Amino acid sequence: MTEHILVATDGSETGARAVGMAAELAAKLGAKLTVGHVLMHREPPEGLEHMAEVEHMVRQTSQTALSPAPDDIPGTMTTMFKASGDAAHTARIVAALGDAIVDHAAGRARKIGAENVETRVTDGDYAEAILDMADSGGADMIVLGRRGLGRFKRLLQGSVSTKVINHADCPVLTVV
């Protein structure tokens, strides 16, 4: 029986669907739900510029992370990574953004009906960090989104979901 579900989210629309699915499962099974996020410490690929859930949080999170707030607060993730020459400045924004992503997702999971919800933010290679969160947290199921890369591109570079599926010691549910 599934007692602990880890859902990994990056704040994208697909990540939100994964959170919704995991919350529904946790509610129906009475399982603990951990909402996890792996921090992004490099400029996001072009496709991530369309992460509406995250993009609207960048300005708000930047204001929180950088007190007092400077006049040149970034409006998008790409701007944030390109504009800042200060690694510590960017790291504070990325960490605060990670916290905002999991807090938002956990609140949504509770509204859906999951009762025992916790959050976790970590660093590192995305797939390895998700697998480590599952192992160290005792998750017996992982739920995550699958990006819609073309078949050829996916064959060449692999994907986080593919790596998690191939290396997890528990069932993995991918949401499209």
C-alpha positions as a printed Julia matrix, in Angstrom:
176×3 Matrix{Float64}:
  0.0    0.0     0.0
  1.19   3.51   -0.78
  1.88   5.44    2.42
  4.19   8.26    1.29
  4.13  10.04   -2.07
  6.84  12.4    -3.28
  5.74  14.83   -5.97
  8.48  16.78   -7.71
  7.51  20.13   -9.19
  9.34  22.88  -11.01
  6.4   25.26  -10.92
  5.47  24.6   -14.55
  2.0   23.72  -15.81
  3.04  20.07  -16.08
  4.41  20.24  -12.54
  1.08  21.65  -11.36
 -0.75  18.73  -12.97
  1.63  16.34  -11.18
  0.88  18.07   -7.86
 -2.85  17.77   -8.53
 -2.59  14.06   -9.32
 -0.36  13.37   -6.31
 -2.7   15.31   -4.0
 -5.72  13.36   -5.23
 -3.89  10.07   -4.69
 -2.67  11.12   -1.23
 -6.21  12.17   -0.25
 -7.77   8.92   -1.45
 -5.07   6.71    0.07
 -4.59   8.68    3.28
 -0.91   8.92    2.36
  1.67  11.47    3.44
  2.6   13.85    0.61
  5.96  15.53    0.21
  6.14  18.35   -2.33
  9.72  18.57   -3.55
 11.62  21.03   -5.71
 15.19  20.98   -7.02
 16.72  24.45   -7.24
 17.76  25.74  -10.66
 21.24  27.26  -10.56
 21.84  27.85  -14.21
 20.09  29.87  -16.86
 16.84  28.12  -17.77
 16.43  26.62  -21.22
 14.38  28.67  -23.64
 11.28  26.51  -23.11
 11.14  27.32  -19.4
 10.51  30.98  -20.13
  6.87  29.97  -20.45
  6.53  28.7   -16.89
  3.68  31.02  -15.96
  3.39  29.83  -12.38
  7.08  30.56  -11.77
  7.44  33.67  -13.9
  4.8   35.59  -11.95
  6.62  34.68   -8.72
 10.07  35.95   -9.8
  9.46  39.65   -9.08
  7.63  38.98   -5.81
 10.28  36.51   -4.63
 13.11  38.82   -5.64
 11.63  41.58   -3.48
 11.42  39.21   -0.51
 14.9   37.72   -0.96
 16.65  41.02   -1.51
 15.92  43.34    1.37
 15.98  46.24    0.81
 14.72  45.63   -2.71
 16.86  47.22   -5.45
 15.32  49.17   -8.33
 16.41  46.6   -10.93
 14.38  43.6    -9.76
 14.24  40.97  -12.52
 10.89  40.28  -14.13
 11.67  36.83  -15.56
 13.96  33.94  -14.74
 16.08  34.52  -17.84
 16.51  38.19  -16.95
 17.4   37.2   -13.41
 20.2   34.89  -14.52
 21.54  37.25  -17.2
 21.31  40.5   -15.23
 23.0   39.43  -12.04
 26.75  39.2   -11.95
 26.47  38.51   -8.23
 26.15  34.76   -7.63
 25.04  35.24   -4.01
 22.3   37.62   -5.13
 21.02  35.11   -7.7
 21.3   32.21   -5.22
 19.09  34.06   -2.7
 16.44  34.66   -5.35
 16.59  31.04   -6.58
 16.26  29.69   -3.01
 13.34  32.0    -2.23
 11.71  31.05   -5.53
 12.09  27.35   -4.68
 10.41  27.95   -1.33
  7.59  29.86   -3.04
  7.06  27.04   -5.56
  6.71  24.32   -2.9
  4.61  26.5    -0.6
  2.2   27.31   -3.44
  2.03  23.63   -4.48
  1.52  22.43   -0.89
 -1.34  24.88   -0.42
 -2.95  23.62   -3.6
 -2.49  19.99   -2.5
 -4.22  20.75    0.8
 -7.14  22.38   -1.04
 -7.47  19.23   -3.15
 -7.71  17.14    0.01
 -4.23  15.94    0.97
 -4.0   16.24    4.75
 -0.42  15.36    5.67
  1.67  17.6     3.41
  5.27  18.67    3.86
  7.71  20.47    1.59
 11.31  19.94    0.69
 13.72  21.99   -1.41
 17.11  20.65   -2.41
 20.0   21.23   -4.76
 21.85  19.17   -7.34
 21.24  17.19  -10.49
 17.48  17.15  -10.96
 16.95  13.39  -11.36
 19.48  12.42   -8.68
 18.04  14.95   -6.23
 14.5   13.64   -6.77
 15.7   10.06   -6.22
 17.59  11.14   -3.08
 14.49  12.93   -1.73
 12.44   9.77   -2.29
 15.04   7.51   -0.65
 15.84   9.71    2.33
 12.19  10.58    2.94
 10.93   7.02    2.67
  8.61   7.7    -0.27
  7.06   4.6    -1.79
  5.81   6.43   -4.89
  7.13   9.32   -6.98
  4.9   11.56   -9.1
  6.4   14.02  -11.56
  5.63  15.74  -14.82
  6.98  14.72  -18.18
  8.07  17.47  -20.51
  6.91  17.28  -24.09
 10.25  17.15  -25.84
 10.35  15.64  -29.31
 11.32  11.98  -29.56
 14.66  12.66  -31.22
 15.69  15.3   -28.7
 14.65  13.07  -25.8
 16.74  10.2   -27.22
 19.8   12.42  -27.42
 19.66  14.15  -24.06
 17.33  12.03  -21.95
 14.97  13.65  -19.5
 14.56  13.98  -15.78
 11.45  11.79  -15.79
 13.19   9.08  -17.85
 16.16   9.03  -15.47
 13.88   8.87  -12.42
 11.83   6.04  -13.95
 14.98   4.08  -14.8
 16.6    4.42  -11.38
 13.79   4.63   -8.82
 13.28   1.86   -6.26
  9.54   2.54   -6.16
  6.7    3.11   -8.64
  6.89   6.34  -10.63
  3.84   8.05  -12.09
  4.55  10.54  -14.86
  1.92  13.13  -15.68
  1.65  14.75  -19.11
